[in-house]
């Protein structure tokens, strides 16, 4: 394996121009996310495939030294070039934040492995071990990727990431073509991109006891969680550095009206009260003026025993379908889908998840709806 650093905008432009006829680009990133809301991009690794020709060069792009990354953005959005990543969700955040674009079309090797029934949620190291019989070193996993200059060990590690990923992709891609599952992988890649960030303002649903709140309290919780999200993003700090989930819940339930109440009743630290106390009080004051008709509907309670039994039966059916399709069952139906199916059967109306409308629609969700109707009947 060879690697070469790209440390200027001009060098990046020449590289992308040189590889303009490529069909596939293998992509990985190194980033840091310790005290920030957004991941801080530190390195982007590329390996190019053109027809049957595979480059033996790993290109390491240094974003800290590049002022004009537009050629890379153009490559990542070129519809004629397949982008291959492993477990792409955090890499997608990196590109969205840094370049304002998302890599399409997308082949996620973790998703492909699950759709080929090689395991669900396999980490990169485990997948390389499975396909290449190589135990890749992990000595630089927790390295400081924002330090400069990068060490030779860091560059070797980063280069190997895309080198092995190339071999993994070639094996998985071949099997996907043979089993006629390539369009499944690409559809799932498209779904992952389309839903990125769409749950930003549903974060209140992650607070376990939110279902106990009445409509007025729930509306306050939603408002506080939205405020926290916007504040965390604007300051580029982790959500918990603004206020934690428990504080969000207590603000919604107790509806404090004074700075002292924020400190004494809610338990907000004094620095938080100094920075955000007046904002929070103004937010809660405004929420008290919201008409009852504009308040949200209460969240559904946890599943009862009968519903949990229905879910068990649906999961058993999914496992049977997974065997016939030769896929990991977890990749067919996600855990949150089962509760949504029950809610739909009860008459709840909501926007269907993107993956319910693609290749899974006839293969999975039509079947499960029919089964659920029988169980409910």
HELIX and SHEET records of a PDB file:
HELIX    1   1 UNK A    9  UNK A   18  1                                  10    
HELIX    2   2 UNK A   63  UNK A   65  5                                   3    
HELIX    3   3 UNK A   70  UNK A   76  1                                   7    
HELIX    4   4 UNK A   89  UNK A   98  1                                  10    
HELIX    5   5 UNK A  109  UNK A  115  1                                   7    
HELIX    6   6 UNK A  124  UNK A  132  1                                   9    
HELIX    7   7 UNK A  152  UNK A  178  1                                  27    
HELIX    8   8 UNK A  182  UNK A  194  1                                  13    
HELIX    9   9 UNK A  200  UNK A  206  5                                   7    
HELIX   10  10 UNK A  208  UNK A  212  5                                   5    
HELIX   11  11 UNK A  215  UNK A  235  1                                  21    
HELIX   12  12 UNK A  239  UNK A  242  1                                   4    
HELIX   13  13 UNK A  245  UNK A  254  1                                  10    
HELIX   14  14 UNK A  259  UNK A  264  1                                   6    
HELIX   15  15 UNK A  270  UNK A  288  1                                  19    
HELIX   16  16 UNK A  292  UNK A  294  5                                   3    
HELIX   17  17 UNK A  305  UNK A  325  1                                  21    
HELIX   18  18 UNK A  329  UNK A  332  1                                   4    
HELIX   19  19 UNK A  335  UNK A  345  1                                  11    
HELIX   20  20 UNK A  354  UNK A  356  5                                   3    
HELIX   21  21 UNK A  360  UNK A  360  1                                   1    
HELIX   22  22 UNK A  361  UNK A  365  3                                   5    
HELIX   23  23 UNK A  366  UNK A  376  1                                  11    
SHEET    1   A 6 UNK A   2  UNK A   6  0                                        
SHEET    2   A 6 UNK A  57  UNK A  61  1                                        
SHEET    3   A 6 UNK A  40  UNK A  50 -1                                        
SHEET    4   A 6 UNK A  24  UNK A  32 -1                                        
SHEET    5   A 6 UNK A  82  UNK A  85  1                                        
SHEET    6   A 6 UNK A 106  UNK A 108  1                                        
SHEET    1   B 4 UNK A   2  UNK A   6  0                                        
SHEET    2   B 4 UNK A  57  UNK A  61  1                                        
SHEET    3   B 4 UNK A  40  UNK A  50 -1                                        
SHEET    4   B 4 UNK A  53  UNK A  54 -1                                        
END                                                                             
